[in-house]
Amino acid sequence: MDMMTVEQNGINAVPEAERRGRPGDLFWPWAGSNLSLFGVAFGVYVVGLGLGVVPAVITGAIGYALSFLLVGLVAIGGTRSGVPTMTLGRAPFGYQGNKLPTVFSYISNVGWEIVLATLAAQSGAAILARLVPGLPGTTATAICFAVAALVVIAVGVYGHAMIMVVQRYLTYAFIVLTVIYMILMMPRLGVSLETTAGPGGWVGGIIFAMTLLGLGWVNCGADYSRYLPANSPARSVALWTMLGGALPPMVLLVFGVLLAGGDPQLAGAAGGDPVGALAGALPTWFLLPYLLTAIGGFLAGAIMDIYSSGLSMLALGVPIRRHYAVLIDGLLMLLGGYYLLFVSSSFLATFQAFLAIVGVVMAAWVAIFLVDMWRQRAGGRAYDERLLRAGAPAVNWPGVVSLVVASAVGLGLITSADQNIAAVVGFLMSEDLEKSTFGAANIGVVIALVLAGVLYYLITAMTRPRRAV
């Protein structure tokens, strides 16, 4: 498929004749989508759990690798079936039952599109204010937002082939600019951090790192691997997905940890506003490249989100073509971004906190999805097409019950700094536990994941097992 041709496949299985590429190609979209300056702030967050340099780096690396290993395992299902992620979810949840997690997937994707496009616009406006002092702030924000939205929508409409090419070249550019940026900031780095947390802090660091990165992408894993030939080695598919998603942001996390050790004041500011704080420490001549790095990193993630959100809309049963679904999602992104930028900027923090609790549901979902794929579908080789289309059983109760129970428990074991969200989560935690390392690490996300997988396995084991077809 030519990158300049609009992709025609929707949620159907990609015909073998249209499959192409090799597993190593998966490195680029996942690397590009996670090379944003959020990665530096993530390093600061992990240090905030009371971990020194070495523990923060080790726990971050383990958490990143484990979380993106889950994405890689989901990607195997896409390669072997040719079907996108949330459509495959019809097997463990039923045709109608699958709409429950798919709604959350759709909200997550569209929500992060809005957040990332908004951050790209804010980043551009903040730096344009230094480059063009007379430019009104509202005008700068509007220009940057319009350009950001246009790029995201256009690439999403063209689809898979365009995304794979664009993300590859964006990643090349990000790597070069990020290396230059790190060299300029080296004098501010240091290792003067002491570990104040106990052994629980290490566990909390791993869990926290998992929630920061890969668990937010599990509902997209098969969307980018389904164009690979069906006989692509499963280990390679999982490995390259994991390396692309975990390795580049790991470098940024290490940088954030070292920044916290060398310049705690700047690191603290970067934790709240990574783009603005880190820009203030740069020479003027590097502001334009820095602007491109910041905006490009956010846009790369938004591009992946808008493509997957379009597929999620189709998995909900909306009877339209894929590129029209992307256009609808793009309109929602424009409306949401306009509201956050020009109507109620204070709502951004609450909105991001809400998207974090959606991650609890998706963590439970991926556990059920993977148990079903490996136990009931021969590792993705034996998906019965009849379970994935209209006319399939409406609800697979083991999947739905496991999802609801695990999600409820998980939401009861997470905390939120936002008062609006804090009122509806953490209801299973004591006040002491909320203030502990485990409370700060949002352990409920991982508990939801483990509990959902165990419940689904036990319930399906006690009922008549489905025979792989």
Summary of the structure (lengths in Angstrom):
residues: 469
radius of gyration: 21.4
end to end distance: 30.4
largest distance: 70.8
contacts: 1821
relative contact order: 0.19
helix: 74%
strand: 0%
